[in-house]
Amino acid sequence: MSADRRDPLAAWRSIVPLVQGMVAGLTDAELDRRGEGGAMSPRETVHHLAEALVVAGSIVIAALGSPGSLYDWSWMMPFGPWMDRLRYDLKPLAPSLRLIDALNAYVAAQVEPLPDALGREVR
């Protein structure tokens, strides 16, 4: 079993270098190239991951602050029309990369000092 499987905080922290490595050195054309079958481009993937981490981070904070509460994220439908409306293809990567880095560090800093943090949940 990998260290990340045993340590969710290590897995959380590994997100930033994975995302940065995914786009390092890519040209704008490469950032916007979609994969086979209409897969998201690297640019779209980074924006999608930034949004997913906003939701995941808020779930963690809700669990830490209000364990057992109901968390509703039904408003987020991050494919198809959602992506069409947000037009990720027009947006620069830098703000999303900064958000991923900052949010990742913030959530880790909230979890790490609490010995029971990983046992707190939301519904």
C-alpha positions as CSV (number, residue, x, y, z in Angstrom):
1,M,0.0,0.0,0.0
2,S,1.4,3.4,-0.9
3,A,2.1,6.1,1.8
4,D,-0.7,8.2,0.3
5,R,-3.3,5.4,0.9
6,R,-2.3,5.3,4.6
7,D,-2.0,9.0,5.0
8,P,-4.9,11.1,3.5
9,L,-3.1,14.3,4.4
10,A,0.0,13.2,2.3
11,A,-2.4,12.4,-0.6
12,W,-4.0,15.8,-0.2
13,R,-0.6,17.5,-0.3
14,S,0.4,15.5,-3.4
15,I,-2.3,17.3,-5.5
16,V,-0.3,20.5,-6.0
17,P,2.8,19.0,-7.5
18,L,0.7,16.7,-9.6
19,V,-1.3,19.5,-11.1
20,Q,1.8,21.7,-11.6
21,G,3.6,18.9,-13.3
22,M,0.7,18.3,-15.6
23,V,0.9,21.7,-17.2
24,A,4.6,22.7,-16.7
25,G,6.1,23.8,-19.9
26,L,3.0,23.4,-22.1
27,T,2.2,26.0,-24.8
28,D,-1.2,27.6,-25.0
29,A,-2.0,25.3,-27.9
30,E,-1.0,22.3,-25.9
31,L,-3.0,23.5,-22.9
32,D,-6.1,23.7,-25.1
33,R,-5.7,20.4,-26.9
34,R,-8.5,18.1,-26.0
35,G,-7.9,14.4,-25.7
36,E,-9.6,11.6,-27.7
37,G,-13.4,11.4,-27.3
38,G,-13.7,15.0,-26.2
39,A,-11.7,14.6,-23.0
40,M,-11.0,17.8,-21.2
41,S,-7.9,19.8,-22.2
42,P,-5.2,20.4,-19.6
43,R,-6.5,23.9,-19.1
44,E,-10.0,22.7,-18.6
45,T,-8.7,20.0,-16.2
46,V,-6.9,22.5,-14.0
47,H,-9.9,24.8,-13.8
48,H,-12.1,21.7,-13.0
49,L,-9.7,20.6,-10.3
50,A,-9.6,24.1,-8.8
51,E,-13.4,24.0,-8.5
52,A,-13.4,20.4,-7.1
53,L,-10.9,21.4,-4.5
54,V,-13.0,24.4,-3.5
55,V,-15.9,22.0,-2.8
56,A,-13.7,19.4,-1.2
57,G,-12.1,22.0,1.0
58,S,-15.4,23.4,2.1
59,I,-16.6,19.8,2.9
60,V,-13.5,19.4,5.1
61,I,-14.0,22.7,6.9
62,A,-17.7,21.9,7.4
63,A,-16.8,18.5,8.9
64,L,-14.2,20.1,11.2
65,G,-16.5,22.8,12.3
66,S,-19.9,21.1,12.3
67,P,-19.4,17.4,12.3
68,G,-22.4,15.4,11.3
69,S,-24.1,18.3,9.5
70,L,-25.7,18.0,6.1
71,Y,-23.5,19.3,3.2
72,D,-25.4,20.1,0.0
73,W,-23.3,20.4,-3.1
74,S,-26.1,19.5,-5.5
75,W,-25.6,22.9,-7.2
76,M,-22.3,21.7,-8.8
77,M,-22.6,19.9,-12.1
78,P,-19.1,20.3,-13.5
79,F,-19.6,18.9,-17.0
80,G,-21.4,19.7,-20.2
81,P,-23.4,22.9,-19.9
82,W,-21.5,23.9,-16.7
83,M,-18.3,23.9,-18.6
84,D,-19.9,25.6,-21.6
85,R,-21.2,28.4,-19.4
86,L,-17.9,28.9,-17.5
87,R,-15.7,28.9,-20.7
88,Y,-12.6,27.5,-19.1
89,D,-10.9,27.8,-22.5
90,L,-10.9,31.6,-22.2
91,K,-9.4,31.7,-18.7
92,P,-5.8,31.9,-17.6
93,L,-4.3,29.1,-15.6
94,A,-2.3,31.2,-13.1
95,P,-5.3,32.1,-10.7
96,S,-6.4,28.5,-10.6
97,L,-2.9,27.2,-9.9
98,R,-2.5,29.8,-7.1
99,L,-5.9,28.8,-5.7
100,I,-5.1,25.1,-5.7
101,D,-1.8,25.8,-3.9
102,A,-3.3,28.1,-1.3
103,L,-6.4,26.1,-0.7
104,N,-4.4,22.9,-0.4
105,A,-2.1,24.5,2.2
106,Y,-5.0,26.0,4.1
107,V,-7.0,22.8,4.4
108,A,-3.9,20.8,5.4
109,A,-3.2,23.4,8.1
110,Q,-6.7,23.1,9.4
111,V,-6.6,19.3,9.6
112,E,-3.1,18.6,10.8
113,P,-3.2,19.9,14.4
114,L,-6.5,18.2,15.2
115,P,-5.9,14.6,16.3
116,D,-9.5,13.5,15.5
117,A,-9.9,15.6,12.3
118,L,-10.0,12.6,9.9
119,G,-12.8,11.1,11.9
120,R,-15.1,14.1,11.5
121,E,-17.7,13.8,8.8
122,V,-20.6,15.5,7.1
123,R,-23.6,13.9,5.5
